[in-house]
Amino acid sequence: MKLNKLIIPLFLSVNSAVLYANQNASELIEPIMVTIPAGSFQMGNTEEEDAQPIHKVTLTEFSLGKYEVTVREFRQFVEETDYEMPTKCIHQLNGWFNYGETNGSWENNSLNTSDFQPVNCIGWLAANAYTQWLAKKTGRPYRLPSEAEWEYAAKAGTTSKYYFGDDLEQALVCEYENTADLTGENILQRDSSTSYVNFFNGKSNCVDHAAYASIVGMYKPNPFGLHDIVSNVVEFITDCYKDNYKNAHNDGQAWIDNDCKYRVARGGSWHWNTFPVSQRGVVGEDFVGAVEGFRIALDGAAPAISSNTVKFIKALKTAQRSEQLRRDAVLPYPATVTNLKLDKEAGIITLKWDKSSQSDIESYRIYRNAATGGVFKLLAANIIETTFKDANIDNHQYEYTVVAVRHNQQGDYSNVVKTPTSWVHAPGRVEAESAIKFSNASIGRTSDIDGKFNLTGGEGISDNAIISYQLKVAHSGNYNLSYRVAAPRDTKGFAVVINGKELAVEKITSTGGYKKWQTQRGSTYFYLKQGENKLTLKSLDKNWKLNWVSFNPN
């Protein structure tokens, strides 16, 4: 794709104030801006391919919103313009891989509860339209920031992973940003039976007191005075996305493409653990999600604060104070349970752990993971003893963890214990979730008529997933496979590897969708030796799900 190095000269015009001025500007709540001083920095990093090459960028003075644009500020735009806002939004609350749109708008969604939280469920197009409207109303060339402006402002002269340091233990971040933390883990398990553990980049080791998006300005600012710059909601950027920094501008201007379907997104959100400041994101112009918002940029120094903005600041401070009082009243979370042990005998799992030293612990909760790498689900609650038996198990590996509970708040997870590694058998059926190890795939409840779980992922099983099993072969001989799959298209399928040697490649034909399951049979027979073997399935394509495979003797 040929890219053009374009700027928006209209926004740089000395006559822009005359062009955009409107007599009603005094009635507006204008964003609270912070002046970002001119300077240079090294943009990019060596850990992400799309953030290379690292290059020097020199910027002139500009301004950036002190906070992300709130619901209350955005309401002015919608009410005055009757802009056609999206009525559906991707919430992702019923498990992390439920990407379907649900009813939800910028002012009515399940994740926002305050006018002073950052607006979401809007999409890039509406965010950009807001900036154009605001520019016309005020005579000031408001806009979305460029990618270079955002990174420069977020780093604020620092060179560490985050502006507050490298934070290798992920224990400091909660003082500065709203991220995936113990608060979120509590609420997510309660609301949607899902977890940050084994999800993307995990969770931090601290408490930020916000489960979803936070009222803006509740955490410490960065050295430039910007709040929530790394993580509260993901922020939309002006730039079109390209997958590297080759030929990138060195003056901070946005990179604009004639056919710009994807835009850069920066920062993280409450939905994920914290990303490094220089990590890039990408979002389609027509994508509408519940963890994306924006902040405003402006050339030159921050303007004077209008009278209506002064009123907004007063109301925001009241909301912040009320929220801080709520957070201050929250009791400390229970201490982590220690010394969890597991014993398996006669098909029954027995768990034992040390009694909490805190005298006011009311009970314990048991969480179980259906297979290594999956999501911990609540198995039992209101346990008052320090032992628990689980007889409801199948022939695959389980993981267990225990938490202490006080005033309906649970502490962090204990050490994780696992059942002994299971064996699968040939001839016979092998459930997909019986893997002893897998990567680039996840476990989900199956929509098939047979079986409890299947292997899946954001776009089905990934094209580089590796799934390993311990296989016992009853007698030597030739076998081929049957496999129960769901796929919206024909795929390259997967390779069958036994003891490190590739023996067959099984293609997958379209079943008509992810919820339409079909048993398909491979045409290749291969020799299996009696005894213990290592079976590996290597995915060669994405967009497929696996319920089970079956070894069929010749």
Buried (B, 14 or more C-beta within 10 A) or exposed (E): EEBEEEEEEEBEEEEBEEEBEEEEBEEBBBBBBBBBBEEEBEBBBEEEEBBBEEBEBEBEEBBBBBBBBBBBBBBBBBEEEEBEBBEBBBBBBEEBBBEEEBEBBBBEBBBBEBBBBBBBBBBBBBBBBBBBBBBBBBBBBBBBBBBBBBBBBBBBEBEEBBBBEEBEEBEBBBEBBBBBBBBBBBBBBEEBBBBBBBBEBBBBBBBBBBBBBBBBBBBEBBEBBBBBBBBBBBBBBBBBBBEEBEEBBBEBBBBBBEEBEBBBBBBBBBBBBBBBBBBBBBBEBEBBBBBBBBBBBBBEBBBEEBEBBEEBBEEBEEBBEEBEEEBEEEEEBBBBBBEBEBEEEEEEBBBBBEEBEEEEBBBBBBBBBBBBBBBBBBBBEEBEEBEBEBEEBBEBBBBBBBBBBBEEBBBBBBBBBEBEEBBBEBBBBBBBBBBBBBEBBBBBEBBBEEBBBBBBBBBBBBBEBBBBBBBEBBEEBEBBBBBBBBBBBBBBBBBBBBEEEEBBBBBBEBBEEBEBBBEBEBEEBBEBEEEEBEBBBBBBBBBBBBBBBBBBBE
